[in-house]
């Protein structure tokens, strides 16, 4: 998510002079402006996919999760596919969650993809990107002061040390943020009736990939093994919420399935079925552009996931 800090800074400066919408707080209005600017930048780069067979899968999972997630944020969530070579997903302020087509190909089942979505909506629920932007602004001010003291601009070593120190502080903050998003994401999945072990299965899948990653203490994210252990500890600490879900990946739902496999252990059966939700998600997609910062959030009559 650090790759968006520069974009967020530019967006805030460019749009800060616009009149705020009366329907939102100043912070919410700024989040919407930033989110809209990021959308426009991705659109200009040609990365946004307005049509893809992957949308039928993405929207079916959105239909399961948004009834819970939308109650926790100030605008409805929108899910948008983007074309990138690496499996990834990211949320930006204003409710837009972007999922790469490479991620759609990478996941092994619906529960893993749901885990990605639950994690990402949690970043918006926590206002993480906005908070990262605010903190980055503070770090920039500190770095500027230190640069003047050390003769920054004339000494490459001084500038390198300043940037390294600022990044270490930001990375520590990011690890805390990721743990928090994992935790909230697990609850969003569980409350949506989706097996939260999908988050664990996806992290295990990433661990099995041969791509190199930086050591944990310098990484933007905690190591997968560390995050897996934290999630398993959370599941064990709240059996009332998590003990009913099946930890066996053999019970997972294939990505191409039109419905969902049973999310629960054999000894547990819920009172209500979610089949009606899955059935409503089997039709075609409807792409939604970001919410305008000057109007109260609303969805067209034919948008099913608000």
C-alpha positions in Angstrom: 0.0 0.0 0.0 3.0 2.3 0.4 3.0 2.8 -3.4 -0.2 4.9 -3.0 1.2 7.4 -0.5 2.6 9.6 -3.2 -0.6 9.4 -5.2 -2.6 10.2 -2.1 -0.4 13.3 -1.3 -0.8 14.6 -4.8 -4.6 14.0 -4.8 -5.0 15.8 -1.5 -3.1 18.8 -2.8 -4.9 18.9 -6.1 -8.4 18.5 -4.7 -8.1 20.2 -1.3 -9.4 23.5 -2.7 -12.7 21.9 -3.8 -15.8 22.8 -1.7 -16.6 19.9 0.7 -19.9 18.1 0.4 -22.2 18.9 3.2 -23.3 15.3 3.6 -19.8 14.2 4.9 -17.3 15.2 7.5 -14.1 16.9 6.3 -12.2 13.7 6.6 -14.8 11.6 4.8 -15.0 14.2 2.0 -11.2 14.1 1.6 -11.3 10.3 1.5 -13.8 10.4 -1.3 -11.7 12.9 -3.2 -8.6 10.8 -2.9 -10.4 7.6 -3.9 -11.8 9.3 -7.0 -8.4 10.7 -8.0 -6.8 7.2 -7.7 -9.6 5.8 -9.8 -8.9 8.4 -12.5 -5.2 7.7 -12.4 -5.8 4.0 -12.9 -8.3 4.7 -15.7 -5.8 6.9 -17.5 -3.1 4.2 -17.2 -5.6 1.7 -18.8 -5.4 -0.7 -15.9 -9.1 -0.8 -15.0 -11.1 -3.7 -16.6 -14.7 -2.7 -17.2 -15.5 -6.1 -18.7 -14.1 -9.5 -17.7 -15.5 -13.0 -17.0 -13.9 -12.7 -13.6 -16.5 -10.2 -12.5 -19.1 -13.0 -12.1 -17.0 -14.6 -9.5 -16.0 -11.3 -7.8 -19.5 -10.0 -7.7 -20.9 -13.3 -6.2 -18.4 -12.9 -3.3 -19.2 -9.2 -3.0 -22.9 -10.1 -2.6 -22.0 -12.3 0.3 -19.7 -9.8 2.1 -21.1 -6.3 1.5 -24.3 -6.7 3.7 -21.9 -6.9 6.6 -19.0 -4.6 5.4 -21.2 -1.8 4.2 -22.6 -1.3 7.7 -19.1 -0.6 9.0 -18.1 2.1 6.5 -19.7 5.4 5.5 -20.3 4.6 1.8 -21.0 1.3 0.0 -18.1 -0.7 -1.2 -17.4 -1.2 -5.0 -15.1 -3.9 -6.3 -13.1 -3.2 -9.5 -10.8 -5.5 -11.5 -7.5 -4.1 -12.7 -4.9 -5.6 -15.0 -1.5 -6.2 -13.3 1.0 -9.0 -13.7 1.2 -9.7 -9.9 -1.6 -11.1 -7.7 -2.6 -8.3 -5.5 -5.6 -6.4 -4.1 -5.8 -3.0 -2.5 -8.4 -0.7 -1.0 -8.4 3.1 -1.3 -10.4 5.7 0.6 -14.0 6.1 -0.5 -14.9 2.4 -0.7 -13.2 1.2 -3.9 -11.5 -2.2 -3.6 -9.3 -3.1 -6.5 -8.4 -6.8 -7.3 -5.9 -7.7 -10.0 -6.8 -10.2 -12.7 -3.6 -12.1 -11.6 -5.1 -12.5 -8.1 -8.3 -13.9 -9.6 -6.2 -16.5 -11.4 -4.0 -17.1 -8.4 -6.6 -18.0 -5.8 -7.5 -21.7 -5.4 -11.1 -21.3 -4.2 -13.8 -18.7 -3.3 -12.9 -18.7 0.3 -9.4 -17.4 -0.4 -10.8 -14.7 -2.6 -13.3 -13.8 0.1 -10.4 -13.6 2.5 -8.7 -11.0 0.3 -11.8 -8.9 0.1 -12.6 -9.1 3.8 -9.0 -8.0 4.5 -9.1 -5.1 2.1 -12.5 -3.7 3.2 -11.1 -3.7 6.7 -8.4 -1.3 5.6 -11.2 1.2 4.6 -13.2 0.4 7.7 -10.1 1.4 9.7 -9.3 4.4 7.4 -5.8 2.9 7.1 -4.8 4.5 3.9 -5.9 7.9 5.0 -4.1 7.5 8.3 -1.0 6.4 6.5 -1.2 9.5 4.3 -1.5 11.7 7.4 1.4 9.9 9.1 3.5 10.1 5.9 3.0 13.9 6.0 4.4 14.0 9.5 7.4 11.9 8.6 8.1 14.2 5.7 8.2 17.2 8.0 10.5 15.4 10.4 12.8 14.3 7.6 12.9 17.8 6.2 14.1 19.2 9.6 16.7 16.4 9.9 17.9 17.1 6.4 18.5 20.7 7.2 20.5 19.7 10.3 22.6 17.2 8.4 23.1 19.3 5.3 20.6 17.2 3.2 20.8 17.9 -0.5 24.6 18.2 -0.3 25.2 14.8 1.2 23.9 11.7 -0.5 24.7 9.6 2.6 22.6 12.0 4.8 19.7 11.7 2.5 19.9 7.9 2.3 19.9 7.7 6.1 17.0 10.1 6.4 14.9 8.1 3.9 15.9 4.8 5.5 14.9 6.0 9.0 11.6 7.3 7.8 10.8 4.1 6.0 11.6 1.9 9.0 9.1 3.9 11.1 6.5 3.7 8.4 7.0 -0.1 7.9 6.5 -0.8 11.6 3.2 1.1 11.4 2.3 -0.9 8.3 2.8 -4.3 10.0 0.5 -3.2 12.8 -2.1 -2.1 10.3 -1.9 -5.4 8.4 -2.4 -7.5 11.6 -5.4 -5.3 12.4 -6.9 -5.8 8.9 -6.4 -9.5 9.2 -8.2 -9.6 12.5 -11.2 -7.5 11.4 -11.3 -9.2 8.0 -11.6 -12.6 9.7 -14.7 -11.3 11.6 -16.2 -9.8 8.5 -15.9 -13.1 6.7 -17.3 -15.1 9.7 -20.2 -12.7 10.1 -20.9 -13.0 6.4 -21.1 -16.8 6.7 -17.8 -17.3 4.8 -15.1 -19.6 6.1 -12.4 -17.3 7.5 -9.8 -20.1 7.1 -9.7 -18.9 3.4 -7.4 -16.2 4.7 -5.1 -18.8 6.1 -5.2 -21.0 3.0 -4.3 -18.0 0.8 -1.3 -17.1 3.0 -0.1 -20.7 2.9 -0.5 -20.6 -0.9 1.7 -17.5 -1.0 4.3 -19.2 1.2 4.6 -22.0 -1.3 5.5 -19.7 -4.1 9.2 -19.4 -5.0 9.3 -15.6 -5.3 11.7 -13.9 -2.9 10.4 -11.5 -0.2 12.2 -9.1 2.1 12.7 -10.2 5.7 9.9 -9.4 8.1 11.5 -6.6 10.0 11.9 -4.6 6.8 8.8 -5.7 5.0 5.7 -3.7 4.1 3.7 -6.7 5.5 4.2 -9.2 8.2 5.6 -12.5 7.0 2.9 -15.0 6.0 3.8 -17.5 8.7 3.6 -14.8 11.3 0.2 -13.7 10.0 -1.1 -17.3 9.9 -0.1 -17.9 13.5 -1.8 -14.6 14.6 -5.0 -15.7 12.8 -5.0 -19.1 14.3 -4.5 -17.6 17.7 -7.5 -15.4 17.1 -9.7 -18.3 16.0 -8.7 -20.2 19.1 -9.4 -17.3 21.4 -13.0 -16.8 20.1 -14.5 -20.3 19.6 -18.0 -18.8 19.7 -17.3 -17.1 16.4 -14.8 -19.3 14.7 -15.0 -22.9 16.0 -17.9 -23.7 13.7 -15.9 -23.2 10.5 -14.0 -25.9 8.7 -10.2 -25.6 8.6 -9.9 -28.3 5.9 -9.1 -26.8 2.5 -10.6 -29.9 0.9 -14.1 -28.5 1.8 -13.4 -25.2 0.0 -15.6 -23.9 -2.9 -14.1 -24.0 -6.4 -13.7 -20.6 -7.9 -15.9 -21.6 -10.9 -18.8 -22.8 -8.7 -22.1 -20.9 -9.0 -22.8 -21.5 -5.3 -20.9 -22.2 -2.1 -19.9 -25.4 -0.4 -20.9 -25.9 3.2 -18.8 -23.6 5.2 -19.2 -25.4 8.5 -17.9 -28.4 10.4 -19.9 -31.6 10.2 -21.0 -31.2 13.8 -22.4 -27.7 13.2 -25.2 -26.6 10.8 -26.5 -23.0 10.8 -30.2 -22.2 11.1 -30.4 -20.1 7.9 -29.1 -20.9 4.5 -27.2 -18.4 2.3 -28.2 -20.1 -0.9 -30.6 -17.2 -1.8 -27.7 -14.8 -1.6 -25.6 -16.9 -4.0 -28.5 -17.3 -6.4 -28.9 -13.5 -6.7 -25.2 -13.2 -7.7 -25.4 -15.4 -10.8 -26.3 -12.7 -13.3 -24.1 -10.4 -15.2 -21.9 -7.6 -13.8 -22.6 -4.0 -13.3 -19.6 -1.8 -13.0 -19.8 1.3 -10.7 -17.6 4.3 -10.8 -16.4 5.9 -7.6 -18.8 7.9 -5.4 -18.7 11.6 -6.1 -17.5 13.8 -3.2 -20.3 16.2 -3.9 -23.3 13.9 -3.5 -24.6 11.6 -0.9 -23.7 7.9 -1.7 -26.4 6.1 -3.6 -26.6 3.2 -6.0 -28.5 2.7 -9.3 -31.7 0.6 -9.0 -30.1 -2.3 -10.9 -27.0 -2.4 -8.6 -27.4 -5.5 -6.4 -24.6 -5.2 -3.9 -25.3 -2.0 -1.9 
